[in-house]
Structure formats: structure tokens, C-alpha cells
Amino acid sequence: EVQLAESGGGLVRPGGSLKLSCAASGFTFRTTWMTWVRQAPGKGLEWVSAMSPGGLSTFYTKSVEGRFTISRDNAKSTLYLQLDSLKSEDTAKYFCTKEWFGEKYYSDLTEPPPSPDWGQGTQVTVSS
């Protein structure tokens, strides 16, 4: 069965960094597009970043471009998100999800669907 497990979140000061991990199993990770999505307190979902199966194509939402870096290790079936120069507005629960359906698909959702294609999320809190 598909399983996704995020880790690496925590409390960090503005300007600080974190690296999130997503351990994947139950599907052929190396042939699958992967996506990071986040949900700020009281807000809907926001697509953050996506990466092609081989890692050669990457996409970011404008607000994180230049600060976040998506990567993957197909041998370990693990997806990563490096978060640098963090701002208070980056505070959110970060979800790893299988596939990528475009930015609007995620913004139209009010909360993560009850699907194994979504992990449980890891909380990132940016505060002084």
C-alpha cells in the first residue's frame, strides 16, 4: 500500500533553515512525480513545489522561489524540501503527496483528502 511519511519540521527563527523529508513506499517512486503542499493555520491548501520522476524538472510557487529547494533520492525512495531564509508566513503544516495535478488543484482543496497519497504532514513554525 502507498505510504508517505513526512519528518523534519520544527520551530525555527525567521531567517533560519529546515530540511523536510518524505519517506515513500508502496509504489514505484522513481517513476512518479512528487509534490509538496502546505496549509497555514486557518487557511486552505497551497501548492509549494513539484519534481519530475528523474529530478530534472522542478517547479515552485512564487512565494518560495529562490528560498526552497526540492530534491529526491530515488534509491532511497525519499523526497526532500530544503527551506532556507524562512519567514513567519511560511508557518504551516507541510505535506508530501504523490503525483502533481497543477497549482489550482491544491488551492481548490480546503484540507488534505483522506487518501494514502498524502502523508500526515510535518509542522513548520517560524517565530521569534
N, C-alpha and C positions, 0 to 999 in steps of 0.2 A: 504494500500500500504506500501511497505517497505520504511522505513525512517531511516537514520543514521545521527547523528549529533555529530561531534567532538567538544570538547572545552578544554580549559586549557593551550593552547600554550602561548608563550610569549618570551620575551627577558631575557636571563639568562647568568650569567658569567660562564666561564669554571670552572668545579668542582661543579656547582650548581645542583639544582633539580627542576623538574616539575612533576605534575601528570596530565595526559590527561584522559579525559572521553569521552565515546561514548554512547549516548542515542539511544536506538534502539526501533523500533516499526514496526508493520505491518507483523510480522512473529513470530513463536514460538522460541523466543530467547533461552530458556532453553534447547532446543534440537539441537542447531546449533553451529557448530564450528565458531569461530571468529578469525579475523586476523588483525594485524596492519601492514601497509605498509607505506614507506616514499619515498619522492622524493626530493633530494637535488637540489639546483639551477643548471640548465644546465645539469642535469643527468636524467637517466631513473629511473624506479621504483625499490625499494629494499624492499623485504620482511623483516620484523623485528621480528615478534613474532606471535604465534598462540596458541589458547587454546581450549581444548575439551569442549563439552557442559556442563559437570558437573564440570569442572575446575581441574580435577585430572591430566590431561596431558598438559604440556606446552612445547613449543619449541621456540628457539631463534636463530637468526643469530649470527655467531661467534663474530662479532664486538661489539655486545651489551650484550653478555652473561656475567652475573655477575654484570651488571650495571643497566639493565632494568628489571622490574618485571610486568608481565601481570596478571591481575586478573579480576574477574567478579562477579556481584551480580545479580543472575538470578531473584530474587524477584523484583528488580528494572529495569530489562532489560538493564543493563548498563555494558559496558566493560571499563576497565581501563588500563593505562600503566604508571607505575611509572618510571621516568627517573632520575637516580642518576649519580653522577660523570660525568656530561656532558662534552663533548669535542666539539671543533669547527666543527669537521666532522659530528656531529650529527645534525647540522643545516639542516632543511628540513621541508617540509610540511608533516604532519603525517595524514594518512588516516585510518579509520576504515572500514573494509569490511566483508561482510557476507561470511561464508564458508572458507575453506582453500584448495588450489589446489597444494600445494607444492611450494618450493622456486623458481624454474625455471619459473613457470607460470608467476610470477610477474616480474621477471627480463627481460622477453621477451616483456613486455609491455613498450612503450615509454611514455605513460601518462595514467592517470586513465580513464577507459572507461566510456562512458555516460550511466551509469547504476545506478538504485536506490540502488543496492547492495553496492555502495560506497558512503561514506559521502563526504562532501565538503572539508574536511581536516582542520587541525589547524596548524598554523605556529609555529615552534620552532626555535629560533635563539640563538645560543650560541656565545657570543662575549664579549671581554674585552673592 
